[in-house]
Amino acid sequence: MMRTRPLKVALLGCGVVGSEVARIMTTHADDLAQRIGAPVELAGVAVRRPSKVREGIDPALVTTDATALLKRGDIDIAIEVIGGIEPARALITTAFEHGISVVSANKALLAQDGAALHAAAERHGLDLYYEAAVAGAIPLVRPMRESLAGDKINRVMGIVNGTTNFILDKMDSTGAGYQEALDEATALGYAEADPTADVEGYDAAAKAAILAGIAFHTRVRLDDVYREGMTEVSAADFASAKRMGCTIKLLAILERAADGRSVTARVHPAMIPLSHPLASVREAYNAVFVEAEAAGRLMFYGPGAGGAPTASAVLGDLVAVARNKLAEATGPGESAYTQLPVSPMGDVVTRYHISLDVADKPGVLAQVATTFAEHGVSIDTVRQQGKDGEASLVVVTHRAPDAALSGTVEALRKLDTVRGVASIMRVEGE
């Protein structure tokens, strides 16, 4: 039987995502009520600029006092789409203190303070849902947190930032340089005026921290994630990748150690074979591979950002939390029972693609090979081209600890015959 009294929702933030959430709540109100078992009513919208015209939103609902909205006593669920650390953290805490479950899209806050927020939700017997914080519309958090709860996830690898994928895809398909591709992404609205969070990997690292915590049932903070941006990726790198039958993607890679005693979390550009499914992910799309013991390899693919796709994930969480409210129950909270340490990047076993500018004379290759051997790194392939006393030497290694590979590169820089290290990139996806 349908409950007639509505569940009241406070919307904190009404930008691109928030306005889409409000629109869908209004236009799909009857369907949402049928799916939940009770109507959901937008009871207040907290914003910074109340004078801005917001189509489809009753101006009487708009307020600049988000705290007062949460404290007024009749709110059941808060949707936080403000972003950033503060005031979002204080508002979510206030919501819990007043018996309000929370749906959030705030990856930065969850990556930094997810443990404390989960603890607060559990203490008050409330829900904290955040499907929209990772990979936009792609159902990923809930399948990992619920559908795969009986399995053991060993590895997660994927493209979790649409802006960087758009830029790298354009560099690959058109031969454009980094700045040219970034300018196009900005013109099309895929990149912010300040793209630092995307192109330097901070956005992907926050998502990686959240996914690692869910996958491995341990606490992984943003500071635990090794991060490299993609601003140094060049057209020459793509040319080298094509010669290897590869392309370049900015990847989030989360792994459980073979002995099960630790995990690793990293974000960096990498070459991947064209035969790998992630190589064909184009434009601003996201895709994530999850490898589990029983389920095998699962791939999740779709739009990873944008107002409507992200709002879709928010509304999915709203329906789940509202159903829990009616049942006087809560969904799954934080699972961090394994308490596994996060290993440093130096312990991660990887492969390198290294391009060296060297003197074109006898003995150079032998000297370079000796340097690799002295650091315990085995060479897979070597390609050398020379002209007029200068040469390029491209080395692809076998898998080795990242610390050994980094030490090899530093030693190579000190050789008299090495003029410079043109590029270094990891190779993944075999």
MARMI-930361 format. One record per residue: residue in three letters; x, y, z of N, C-alpha, C, O in turn. Coordinates in steps of 0.2 Angstrom, whole numbers, plus 5000, padded with zeros to 4 digits. Example, Ala and Ser with C-alpha at 12.3 -4.5 7.8 and 13.67 -1.06 7.14 Angstrom:
residues 2
ALA506649725039506249785039506649845039507149835042
SER506449895035506849955036506450005039506750065040
END
This chain:
residues 430
MET500449945000500050005000500450065000500950075004
MET500350114996500650174995500550225001500050235003
ARG501150245004501050295010500950365007501250385002
THR500450395010500250465007500750515010500850565006
ARG500950515016501450565018502050565015502450515015
PRO502250615012502950615008503550615012503550635018
LEU504050585009504750595012505050655010505050675004
LYS505250695014505450765012506250765011506650735015
VAL506450795006507150795004507450865004507150915001
ALA508050875007508350935006508950935001509350885001
LEU508950974996509450974991509951024993509851084993
LEU510551004994511151054996511551064990511951014988
GLY511551114987511851134980511351124974511051074974
CYS511451174970510951174964511351194958511051244954
GLY511951164957512251184951512051134945511451124944
VAL512551114941512351074935512051004937511550984935
VAL512350974942512050914945511350924949510850894948
GLY511450964953510850984958510251004954509650984956
SER510351044949509751064945509451004941508851004940
GLU509850964939509550904936509250854940508750824939
VAL509450854947509150814952508450834953507950804953
ALA508450904954507750934955507250924949506650914950
ARG507550934943507150924937506850854937506250844936
ILE507250804938507050734938506550714943506050684942
MET506650744949506250734955505550754953505050734955
THR505550814950504850844948504550804942503950794943
THR504850794937504550764931504450694932503950664928
HIS504750654936504650584937504350574944504450514947
ALA504050624947503750614954503350554954503350514959
ASP502850544950502450484950502750424950502650374954
ASP503250414945503650354945504050334951504050284953
LEU504350394953504750384959504350364965504550314969
ALA503750394966503350374972503150294971503150264976
GLN502950274965502750204964503350154966503250104969
ARG503950174964504550134965504750134972505050084975
ILE504650184976504850194983504250164988504450134992
GLY503650184986503150164990502850224994502450214999
ALA503150284992502850344995503150404991503650394988
PRO502750454991503050514987503650544990503750534996
VAL504050574986504650614989504550684987504450704981
GLU504650724991504550794990505150844991505450834996
LEU505250884987505850924987505650984992505251024990
ALA505950984998505651025003506151085004505851135008
GLY506651095001507151145002507751144998507951084997
VAL507951194995508551194991509051244993508951304993
ALA509651224996510151274999510651294993510951244990
VAL510751354992511151384987511551444990511451464995
ARG512151464986512551514988512251584985512251634988
ARG511951574979511651634976510951634975510751604970
PRO510551654979509851644979509451684973508951674971
SER509851734971509551784966509551744959509151774954
LYS509951694958509951664951509351624950509051594954
VAL509151634943508451604941508651524940509051504937
ARG508251484943508251414943507651384940507151374944
GLU507651374934507051344930506751284934507051234935
GLY506051284935505751234938505751224945505451174948
ILE506151264948506151264956505751324959505951384957
ASP505351304963504951364967505451404971505751374975
PRO505451474969505851514973505751514981506251524985
ALA505151494983505051484990505451434993505551434999
LEU505651384989506051334992506851344993507151314997
VAL507051404990507751424990507951454996507651504999
THR508551434999508751465005509551465005509851425001
THR509851515008510551515009510851485015511451475016
ASP510351465019510551435026510451365026509851335028
ALA510951325024510851255023510751225030510451175031
THR511151245035511151225042510451225045510151175047
ALA510051285044509451295046508951245043508451225046
LEU509051235036508551185032508651115035508151085036
LEU509251095037509351035040509051025047508850975049
LYS509051085051508851075058508151095059507851085064
ARG507751105053507051125054506551065057506051085059
GLY506751005056506450955060506050905055505750855058
ASP505950925049505450875045505850845039505550815035
ILE506450855039506850825033507050755034507250735040
ASP506950715029507050645030507750625026508150585029
ILE507850655021508450635017508750705014508450745012
ALA509450705014509850765012510250735006510550685006
ILE510250775000510650764994511150814994511050874993
GLU511850794995512350844995512750834988513050794987
VAL512650894984513050904978513350964978513450994972
ILE513650984984514051044984514751034981515051074978
GLY515050984984515750964982516250994987516051044991
GLY516850974986517351004991517250984998516850934999
ILE517751005002517750975009517251015014516850985017
GLU517351085014516851125018516451175013516751195009
PRO515851185015515451165021515151095020514751075025
ALA515251055015514950995014515050945020514550915022
ARG515650945023515750895029515350915034515050875038
ALA515350985036514951005042514150995041513850975045
LEU513951005035513250995033513050925034512450905036
ILE513450875031513250805032513250785039512850745041
THR513750805043513750785050513150815053512850785057
THR512950875052512350905054511750865053511250855057
ALA511650845046511150795044511050735048510550715051
PHE511650705049511650645053511350655061511050615064
GLU511650715063511450725070510650745071510450745076
HIS510350755065509650775065509250715062508650725060
GLY509550655062509150595060509050595052508550565050
ILE509450625048509350635041509850585037510450595038
SER509650545033510050505029510350545023510050595021
VAL510950525021511250565016511450535009511650475010
VAL511350565004511550544997512050594995511850654995
SER512650574993513150624991513550604985513550544983
ALA513750654981514150644975514850674976515250684971
ASN515050674983515650714984516250664985516450644990
LYS516650654979517150604979517750634984518050594987
ALA517950694983518450724987518350714995518850694998
LEU517750734997517650725004517650655006517950635012
LEU517350605002517350535004518050505004518150465008
ALA518450524999519150504999519550525005519950485007
GLN519350585008519750605013519450585020519850575024
ASP518850595021518550585027517950525027517550535031
GLY518050485022517450435022517350395028516850375030
ALA517950375032517850335038517450365043517050335046
ALA517650435044517250475049516550485048516150475052
LEU516350495041515750505039515350435040514750435042
HIS515650375038515250315039515150305046514650275048
ALA515650315050515550305058514950345060514650325065
ALA514950405058514350455060513750425058513250425062
ALA513650405052513050375049512850315053512250305055
GLU513350265055513150205059512950225066512550195069
ARG513350275069513150295076512450315076512150305081
HIS512150345071511550375071511050325068510450345067
GLY511250275065510750225062510450245056509850245054
LEU510950275052510750315045511150285039511650255040
ASP510850305033511250285027511650345025511550405026
LEU512250315022512650365018512750325011513150275011
TYR512450355006512550324999512950374995512850434995
TYR513350344990513750394986513950364979514450364977
GLU513450324976513550304969513850354964514250344960
ALA513550414965513750464960514450494961514650534957
ALA514750474966515450504968515950464963516550494962
VAL515850414960516250374956515950354949515450324949
ALA516250384944516050354937515350374935515050344931
GLY515050434938514450464935513850414935513650384941
ALA513550404929512950364929513150284929512650244930
ILE513750264929513950194929513750164935514050184941
PRO513350114936513250074942513850034944514049984941
LEU514250054949514850024950514950014958515149964960
VAL514750074962514850064969514350014972514649974976
ARG513750014970513249964973513449894971513449854975
PRO513549884964513749814963514349784967514349734969
MET514849834968515449814971515249804979515549754982
ARG514849844981514749844989514149794990514149764996
GLU513749774986513249724987513249664983513249614985
SER513249674976513149614972513749564972513749504972
LEU514349594974515049564974515249554981515749534983
ALA514749564986514949554993515149484995515449485000
GLY514949434992515049364993515649344990515849284990
ASP516049384986516549364982517249404984517149444989
LYS517749384981518349414983518649454977518849424972
ILE518649524978518949564972519749564973519949584978
ASN520049554968520849554968521049614964521649634966
ARG520749644959521049694955520449734952519949714950
VAL520549804952520149844949520549894944521049924947
MET520349894938520749944933520249974929519849944926
GLY520350044928519950074924520050154922520550184925
ILE519650174918519650244916519050284920518550264919
VAL519250324925518750354929518650424929518350464933
ASN518950454923518950524922518850544915519250524911
GLY518250574913518050584906518450634903518650634897
THR518650684907519050744904519750714901519950734895
THR520050684905520750654903520650604897521050604893
ASN520150564897520050514892519850554885520150534880
PHE519550604886519350644880520050674877520150664871
ILE520450704881521050734879521550674876521750684870
LEU521650624879522050574877521750534870522150524866
ASP521150534870520850504864520950544858521050524852
LYS520850614859520950664853521750664851521850664845
MET522150654856522850654854523050584850523450594846
ASP522650534852522750474849522450474842522850454837
SER521850494841521550484835521650544830521650534824
THR521950604832522050654827522750674827522950714822
GLY523150654832523850674832523950744835524550764835
ALA523450764838523550834841524050824847524150774850
GLY524350884849524750894855524250904861523650904861
TYR524550894867524150894873523750964874523150964875
GLN524051024873523751084874523151094869522651124870
GLU523251074862522751074857522151034859521551054859
ALA522250974862521750934864521350954870520750954871
LEU521750984875521451014881521051074879520451084881
ASP521251114874520851174872520151154869519651184870
GLU520251094865519551074862519151044868518551054868
ALA519451014873519050984878518651044882518151044884
THR519051104883518751154886518251194882517751204885
ALA518351194876517851224872517151184872516651214871
LEU517251124872516651084872516351074879515751034880
GLY516651104884516351094891516551034895516351024900
TYR517050994892517250934895517750954901517850914906
ALA518151004900518651024905518451094908518151134905
GLU518651094914518551164918519051214916519551194913
ALA518851274917519351334916519951314919520551334916
ASP519951284925520551264928520551184929520251164933
PRO520851154924520851084923521251044928521350984927
THR521651074933522151044937521850974940522250924940
ALA521250974943521050914947521050854942521150804944
ASP520850874936520750814931521450794928521650734929
VAL521750844925522350824921522950804926523450764923
GLU522950824932523550804936523350744940523650714945
GLY522750714939522550644942522250654949522050594952
TYR522050714952521750714958521050684958520850654963
ASP520650704953519950674953519950604953519650564956
ALA520450574948520450504948520750464954520450414956
ALA521150504957521450474964520950474969520950424973
ALA520450524970519950514975519450464973519250424978
LYS519350454967518850394965519250324967518950284969
ALA519850324965520250264966520250244974520150184976
ALA520350294978520350284985519650254988519650204992
ILE519150284985518450254987518350184984518150144988
LEU518550174978518450104975518850054979518649994980
ALA519550074981519950024984519650004991519749944993
GLY519350054994519050045001518549985000518449945004
ILE518149994995517549954994517749884992517549834994
ALA518249884987518449824984518849774989518749714989
PHE519249804993519649764998519449765005519849745009
HIS518949805007518649805013519149825018519349805024
THR519549885016520049915020519949985019519650015014
ARG520250025024520250105023520850125019521350115020
VAL520650155013521150185009520950265008520450285006
ARG521450305010521350375010521650405003522050375000
LEU521450465002521750494996522450494996522850484991
ASP522750515002523450515003523850445001524450445000
ASP523450395002523750325000523850314993524150264991
VAL523550354989523550334982524050364978524150434978
TYR524550334975525050354971524750394965524250364962
ARG524950454963524650494958525150524953525650554955
GLU525050514947525450554942524950584937524450544935
GLY525050644935524550674930524750654923525250614922
MET524450684918524550664911524750724907524750724900
THR525050784910525150844906525850834902525950864897
GLU526250784904526850774900526750724894527250704891
VAL526250694894526150644888526150684882525750734881
SER526550654877526650694871526450654864526250594865
ALA526350684859526250654852526750604851526650554848
ALA527350614853527950564852527750504856527950444854
ASP527450504862527350454866526750404863526850344863
PHE526250444860525750404856526050374850525850314848
ALA526550404847526850374841527250304843527250254840
SER527550314849527950254852527450194853527550134852
ALA526850214856526350174858526050134852525950074852
LYS525950174847525650144841526150094838525950034835
ARG526850104838527350054836527249994840527449934837
MET527049994846527049934850526349904850526149854853
GLY525849934846525149904846524749924852524349884854
CYS524949984854524650014861524350084860524450114855
THR523950104865523750174865523850194873524150154876
ILE523750254874523850274881523250304884522850334881
LYS523150284891522550304895522750324902523350294904
LEU522450364905522550374912522150324916521550324916
LEU522450284920522150224923522150234930522650254933
ALA521650214934521650194941521750124941521350084939
ILE522250104945522350034946522450014953522850044957
LEU521949964955521949944962522049874963521749834959
GLU522549844967522749774967522749754974523049784978
ARG522549694975522749654981523349614980523449584975
ALA523849614985524449584984524349504983523849484986
ALA524849474980524749404979524649364985524349314985
ASP525049384990524949354997524349375001524249345006
GLY523949424998523349445002523549495008523049505011
ARG524149515009524249545015524349625014524449655019
SER524249645008524249715007523849735001523749684997
VAL523749795000523449824993523849884991524249914994
THR523749894984524049954981523549994978523049964975
ALA523650054977523150104974523550154970523950194973
ARG523450164963523850204960523450234954523050204951
VAL523650294952523350334946523950354942524350394944
HIS523950344935524550364931524350354924523950304922
PRO524650384919524550364912524950294911525450284914
ALA524650264906524950194905524850174897524350194895
MET525250144894525150114888524750044889524950004893
ILE524250034885523849974885523849944878523749984873
PRO523849884877523749854870523049874867522549874871
LEU523049884861522449894857521949844858521349854857
SER522149784859521749724860521349724867520849694868
HIS521549764872521249774878520549814877520549864874
PRO520049794880519449824880519449904882519049944879
LEU519849914887519949984889520250034883520150094883
ALA520550004879520850044873520350074869520550124865
SER519750044868519250064864518750114867518250134864
VAL518950134873518450184877518650254874519150274875
ARG518150284871518250344867517950404871517550394875
GLU518150464868517850524870517850534878518350514881
ALA517350554881517350564888517050514892516750524898
TYR516950454889516750394893517150364898517750374897
ASN516850334903517250294908517150214907516650194904
ALA517650184909517550104909517950074915518550104916
VAL517750034918518050004924518049924924517549894923
PHE518649894924518649814925518749804932519149824936
VAL518349754934518349724941518549644940518149614937
GLU519049624943519249554943519149524950519449544955
ALA518649474950518449444956518649364955518649344950
GLU518749334961518949264961518349214958518549174953
ALA517749224960517249184957516849214951516749174946
ALA516749274951516449314945516849314939516549324934
GLY517549314940517949334934518049404933518049444937
ARG518049424926518149484924517549524922517149494918
LEU517349574925516749614924516949684922517449714924
MET516549714917516749774914516149824915515549804913
PHE516249884918515649934918515849984914516450014914
TYR515350014910515550064905514950114904514350094904
GLY515150174903514650224902514850294903515450304904
PRO514450344902514650414904514850424911514450404915
GLY515350454912515650464919515550524922515750534928
ALA515250574918515150644921514550674918514250644913
GLY514450734919513850774916513250774921513150734925
GLY512850824920512250834924511850784925511650754930
ALA511550764919511050714919511250644921510950604925
PRO511850624918512150554920512250554928512050504931
THR512550604931512750604938512050604942512050574947
ALA511550644939510950644943510550584943510250564948
SER510650544937510350474937510650434943510250394946
ALA511250434944511550394950511350424957511150384961
VAL511250484957510950514963510250494965510150474970
LEU509850494960509150474960509150404962508650384966
GLY509550364959509550284961509750284968509350234972
ASP510150314971510350314978509750344982509550314988
LEU509350394980508850424983508250374984507950364989
VAL508150334979507650284979507850224984507450204988
ALA508450204984508650154989508650174996508350145000
VAL508850244997508850265004508150275006507950265012
ALA507650305002506950315004506650245005506250245010
ARG506750195002506550125003506750105010506350075014
ASN507350115012507650095018507250135024507150115029
LYS507150205023506750245028506150215029505950205035
LEU505750195024505050165025505150095028504650085032
ALA505650065027505749995031506050005037506149955041
GLU506250065039506550075046507150035046507350005051
ALA507550035041508149995040508750035037508550095035
THR509350015037509850045033510249995029510149935030
GLY510550025023510849985019511549965021511749985027
PRO512049945017512749925019513149985021513050035017
GLY513449985026513950035028514650025026514749985021
GLU515150055030515850045028516049975030515849945035
SER516349935026516649875027517449875027517749885022
ALA517749885033518449895033518849845038519349855041
TYR518549785038518749735043519449705041519749685046
THR519649705035520349675034520849715036521449685038
GLN520849785037521349825039522049815036522549815039
LEU521949805029522649795025523049855024522749905023
PRO523649855025524049915024524149925016524049885012
VAL524249985014524350005007525050015006525350055009
SER525249975001526049975000526250034996525850054992
PRO526850054997527050114993527150094985527250034984
MET527150144981527250134974527850094972527850054968
GLY528450104976529050064975528949994975529349954972
ASP528449964979528449894979527949864974527949804973
VAL527649904970527249884964527649854959528149884957
VAL527449794956527749764951527449794944526849784943
THR527849824940527649854934528149844928528649814929
ARG527949864922528349864916528449944914528049984915
TYR529049954911529150024909529350024901529549974899
HIS529150074898529350094891529750154892529450214894
ILE530350154891530850214892531150234885531450184881
SER531150294883531450324877532050364879531950414883
LEU532650344877533250384878533550414872533550384867
ASP533750474873534250504868534950484870535150504875
VAL535250454865535950434867536450454861536250464856
ALA537050444863537550454857537550394853537550334855
ASP537650404846537650354841538350334840538650354835
LYS538550284845539250254844539250184847538750174851
PRO539750144845539750074848539750074855540050114859
GLY539450024858539550014865538950044869538850024875
VAL538550084866538050124870537550074873537350074878
LEU537250034868536749984870537049934875536649914880
ALA537649914875537949874880537949904887537849874892
GLN538149974887538150004893537450014896537350004902
VAL536950024892536250034895536049964897535749964903
ALA536149914894535949844896536249824902535949794907
THR536949844903537249834909536949864915536849844921
THR536749934914536349974919535749934922535649934928
PHE535349914917534749874919534849814923534549804928
ALA535349774920535549714924535749734931535649694936
GLU536149784932536449804939535849814944535949804950
HIS535249834941534749854945534249794945533649804948
GLY534349744943533949684943533349684938532849654940
VAL533349724933532849734928532949704922533449714919
SER532549654920532649624913532349664908531749684908
ILE532649664902532449694896532049654892532249594890
ASP531449674889530949634885531149644878531349604874
THR531149714876531349734869531749794869531649834873
VAL532149804863532549864862532449884855532449844850
ARG532349944854532349974847532850034847532750084851
GLN533250034842533750094841533750124834533750084829
GLN533750184834533850224828534350274829534350314834
GLY534750284824535350334824535450374818535350344812
LYS535750434819535850474813536350534815536150564820
ASP536850544812537250604813537550614820537550664823
GLY537750554823538050554830537550554835537750554841
GLU536850554834536350554839535950494837535850474832
ALA535650464843535150414842534650414847534650444852
SER534150374846533550364851533550284852533650244848
LEU533450274859533450204861532850194865532750224870
VAL532450144863531750134866531850064869531950014866
VAL531750064876531850004879531149984883530850024886
VAL530849924882530349904886530549844890530849794888
THR530349854897530649804902530149744903529549754901
HIS530349694906529949644909529649674916529949734918
ARG529249644919528949664926529449664931529849614932
ALA529549714935529949724940529749774946529249814944
PRO529949774952529749824957529849894954530349904951
ASP529349934955529450004953530050044955530350084952
ALA530250024961530850054964531450034960531850084959
ALA531449974958532049954954532049984947532550004945
LEU531449994944531450034938531550104939531950134934
SER531350134944531550204945532250214946532550264944
GLY532550174950533250174951533650164945534150194944
THR533450124940533750114934533750174930534250194927
VAL533150214930533150274926533650324929533950364925
GLU533650334935534150374938534850364936535250404935
ALA535050294936535650274934535850294927536350314925
LEU535350284923535450294916535550374914535950384910
ARG535250414918535350484917536050504919536250554916
LYS536450464923537150484924537650454919538250474920
LEU537350414915537850394910538050444905537650484903
ASP538750444903538950494898538650494891538550544888
THR538450434890538250414883537450434882537250434877
VAL537150444888536450464888536350534888536450564893
ARG536050564883535950634882535350654886535350714889
GLY534850614887534250634891533750574890533750534886
VAL533250574895532750534895532150564892531850614895
ALA531950544886531450584883530750564886530350614886
SER530650504888529950494891530050424894530450384893
ILE529550424899529550354903528750344904528350394906
MET528550284903527850264904527750194906528150154903
ARG527350184910527150114912526750084907526350114903
VAL526850014907526449974902525949924906526249894910
GLU525349924904524849884908524449854904524449854897
GLY523949814907523449784903523549714899523249704894
GLU524049684901524249624898523849564900523849504897
END
